[in-house]
Amino acid sequence: MANAAALASSATGKAQSKSRAKTKKRKVKVDFWATDLNTAEIGIMKRTQNEAASDQFTKDMELYGQTVIDGKREALIGYRQELWDGSEGFERRLVIRLFSETLSWRGTAEMMLGRSVQLSLAAGGQPVTSFAVNIARHNQLIQLERCASNWPFLPEKYSFSIQEKRNVKFYTLRRHMISFGADYSLYDQKGRKIGILDHQLVNLGGAWMMRIDPEHHTRKLEAVLELFCAVLKFNRASKGHVRKLTEQVLRGKVDADLDHEEENLYLNPRTRR
């Protein structure tokens, strides 16, 4: 019996060791293109084919990046160009979507202008961007928000939480105080550093290498971080947009008329209709 238990324990230990080793080898790179010419939209995969592959791939969807895992492209990143580049005021919204290589929808990061302006007004006009993150096959709508800190020159922070089967995991992303690029460290709810987003400056379009502690790695967490990197591509512009809207609301120059798609994200799910 003792030998059987020892063998079972040994087998379990080897399985866990192999699982960790496999996770350690996972090299995730979120890579953004320097130009609009890319293999996802020209050649084999045409725009009309992309639109037909997923109802989330709208006509104004512009692909601008990819996720490469262990040297192989696993995902494509796009944003709704007409909403962002062709709109103004509260109609100008940043909607970023993550697709698989076959154009199946994997996740969305959507700027919540109402929530962003609310937090920014309370922060004295400092832009506090807020995003609703929706991950495929995950019931929770994850809130990814910039920290409303008024201290100048301190590195910015973002926070979010992920609902697991038995509990909730809380995470904080903090930009490095001193770095050559926009590097961020990921911390768990106990303040332990469990990951890093390493900004690759040599890449013309911009890129982040993602490294997560194997003990904390999940596909949901990885997807949220992929979308966060995609948001960082628009970081300065999105903060500027929220700052401008907050100032206009404060001075009474604009009415906060939210887009109906954003309004739906604020609806009470327990309301009977």
GIHU-V234757 format. One record per residue. N is the residue number from 1. RES is the residue in one small letter. PHI is phi as a letter, one per 40 degrees, with the letter a starting at -180 (NA if undefined). Layout:
n=N res=RES phi=PHI
n=N res=RES phi=PHI
This chain:
n=1 res=m phi=NA
n=2 res=a phi=c
n=3 res=n phi=c
n=4 res=a phi=c
n=5 res=a phi=c
n=6 res=a phi=c
n=7 res=l phi=c
n=8 res=a phi=c
n=9 res=s phi=c
n=10 res=s phi=c
n=11 res=a phi=c
n=12 res=t phi=c
n=13 res=g phi=c
n=14 res=k phi=c
n=15 res=a phi=c
n=16 res=q phi=c
n=17 res=s phi=c
n=18 res=k phi=c
n=19 res=s phi=c
n=20 res=r phi=c
n=21 res=a phi=c
n=22 res=k phi=c
n=23 res=t phi=c
n=24 res=k phi=c
n=25 res=k phi=c
n=26 res=r phi=c
n=27 res=k phi=b
n=28 res=v phi=b
n=29 res=k phi=b
n=30 res=v phi=c
n=31 res=d phi=b
n=32 res=f phi=b
n=33 res=w phi=c
n=34 res=a phi=c
n=35 res=t phi=b
n=36 res=d phi=c
n=37 res=l phi=c
n=38 res=n phi=a
n=39 res=t phi=c
n=40 res=a phi=c
n=41 res=e phi=b
n=42 res=i phi=b
n=43 res=g phi=g
n=44 res=i phi=c
n=45 res=m phi=b
n=46 res=k phi=c
n=47 res=r phi=d
n=48 res=t phi=c
n=49 res=q phi=c
n=50 res=n phi=c
n=51 res=e phi=c
n=52 res=a phi=c
n=53 res=a phi=c
n=54 res=s phi=a
n=55 res=d phi=c
n=56 res=q phi=c
n=57 res=f phi=c
n=58 res=t phi=c
n=59 res=k phi=c
n=60 res=d phi=c
n=61 res=m phi=c
n=62 res=e phi=b
n=63 res=l phi=c
n=64 res=y phi=b
n=65 res=g phi=a
n=66 res=q phi=a
n=67 res=t phi=b
n=68 res=v phi=b
n=69 res=i phi=b
n=70 res=d phi=f
n=71 res=g phi=g
n=72 res=k phi=b
n=73 res=r phi=c
n=74 res=e phi=b
n=75 res=a phi=a
n=76 res=l phi=b
n=77 res=i phi=b
n=78 res=g phi=a
n=79 res=y phi=b
n=80 res=r phi=c
n=81 res=q phi=c
n=82 res=e phi=c
n=83 res=l phi=c
n=84 res=w phi=c
n=85 res=d phi=c
n=86 res=g phi=b
n=87 res=s phi=b
n=88 res=e phi=b
n=89 res=g phi=f
n=90 res=f phi=c
n=91 res=e phi=c
n=92 res=r phi=c
n=93 res=r phi=b
n=94 res=l phi=c
n=95 res=v phi=b
n=96 res=i phi=b
n=97 res=r phi=b
n=98 res=l phi=b
n=99 res=f phi=b
n=100 res=s phi=c
n=101 res=e phi=c
n=102 res=t phi=c
n=103 res=l phi=g
n=104 res=s phi=c
n=105 res=w phi=c
n=106 res=r phi=b
n=107 res=g phi=i
n=108 res=t phi=b
n=109 res=a phi=b
n=110 res=e phi=b
n=111 res=m phi=c
n=112 res=m phi=b
n=113 res=l phi=c
n=114 res=g phi=c
n=115 res=r phi=c
n=116 res=s phi=c
n=117 res=v phi=c
n=118 res=q phi=d
n=119 res=l phi=c
n=120 res=s phi=c
n=121 res=l phi=c
n=122 res=a phi=c
n=123 res=a phi=c
n=124 res=g phi=g
n=125 res=g phi=g
n=126 res=q phi=c
n=127 res=p phi=c
n=128 res=v phi=b
n=129 res=t phi=c
n=130 res=s phi=b
n=131 res=f phi=b
n=132 res=a phi=c
n=133 res=v phi=b
n=134 res=n phi=b
n=135 res=i phi=b
n=136 res=a phi=d
n=137 res=r phi=g
n=138 res=h phi=b
n=139 res=n phi=c
n=140 res=q phi=c
n=141 res=l phi=c
n=142 res=i phi=c
n=143 res=q phi=c
n=144 res=l phi=b
n=145 res=e phi=b
n=146 res=r phi=c
n=147 res=c phi=c
n=148 res=a phi=c
n=149 res=s phi=c
n=150 res=n phi=c
n=151 res=w phi=c
n=152 res=p phi=c
n=153 res=f phi=g
n=154 res=l phi=c
n=155 res=p phi=c
n=156 res=e phi=c
n=157 res=k phi=b
n=158 res=y phi=b
n=159 res=s phi=b
n=160 res=f phi=a
n=161 res=s phi=b
n=162 res=i phi=b
n=163 res=q phi=c
n=164 res=e phi=c
n=165 res=k phi=c
n=166 res=r phi=b
n=167 res=n phi=a
n=168 res=v phi=b
n=169 res=k phi=b
n=170 res=f phi=b
n=171 res=y phi=b
n=172 res=t phi=b
n=173 res=l phi=b
n=174 res=r phi=b
n=175 res=r phi=c
n=176 res=h phi=c
n=177 res=m phi=c
n=178 res=i phi=b
n=179 res=s phi=a
n=180 res=f phi=c
n=181 res=g phi=b
n=182 res=a phi=c
n=183 res=d phi=c
n=184 res=y phi=b
n=185 res=s phi=b
n=186 res=l phi=b
n=187 res=y phi=b
n=188 res=d phi=c
n=189 res=q phi=c
n=190 res=k phi=c
n=191 res=g phi=g
n=192 res=r phi=c
n=193 res=k phi=c
n=194 res=i phi=b
n=195 res=g phi=a
n=196 res=i phi=a
n=197 res=l phi=b
n=198 res=d phi=c
n=199 res=h phi=c
n=200 res=q phi=c
n=201 res=l phi=c
n=202 res=v phi=c
n=203 res=n phi=c
n=204 res=l phi=c
n=205 res=g phi=c
n=206 res=g phi=h
n=207 res=a phi=a
n=208 res=w phi=b
n=209 res=m phi=c
n=210 res=m phi=b
n=211 res=r phi=b
n=212 res=i phi=b
n=213 res=d phi=d
n=214 res=p phi=d
n=215 res=e phi=c
n=216 res=h phi=b
n=217 res=h phi=c
n=218 res=t phi=b
n=219 res=r phi=c
n=220 res=k phi=c
n=221 res=l phi=c
n=222 res=e phi=c
n=223 res=a phi=c
n=224 res=v phi=c
n=225 res=l phi=c
n=226 res=e phi=c
n=227 res=l phi=c
n=228 res=f phi=c
n=229 res=c phi=c
n=230 res=a phi=c
n=231 res=v phi=c
n=232 res=l phi=c
n=233 res=k phi=c
n=234 res=f phi=b
n=235 res=n phi=d
n=236 res=r phi=c
n=237 res=a phi=c
n=238 res=s phi=c
n=239 res=k phi=c
n=240 res=g phi=c
n=241 res=h phi=c
n=242 res=v phi=c
n=243 res=r phi=c
n=244 res=k phi=c
n=245 res=l phi=c
n=246 res=t phi=c
n=247 res=e phi=c
n=248 res=q phi=c
n=249 res=v phi=c
n=250 res=l phi=c
n=251 res=r phi=c
n=252 res=g phi=g
n=253 res=k phi=c
n=254 res=v phi=a
n=255 res=d phi=c
n=256 res=a phi=c
n=257 res=d phi=c
n=258 res=l phi=c
n=259 res=d phi=c
n=260 res=h phi=c
n=261 res=e phi=c
n=262 res=e phi=c
n=263 res=e phi=d
n=264 res=n phi=c
n=265 res=l phi=c
n=266 res=y phi=c
n=267 res=l phi=c
n=268 res=n phi=c
n=269 res=p phi=c
n=270 res=r phi=c
n=271 res=t phi=c
n=272 res=r phi=c
n=273 res=r phi=b
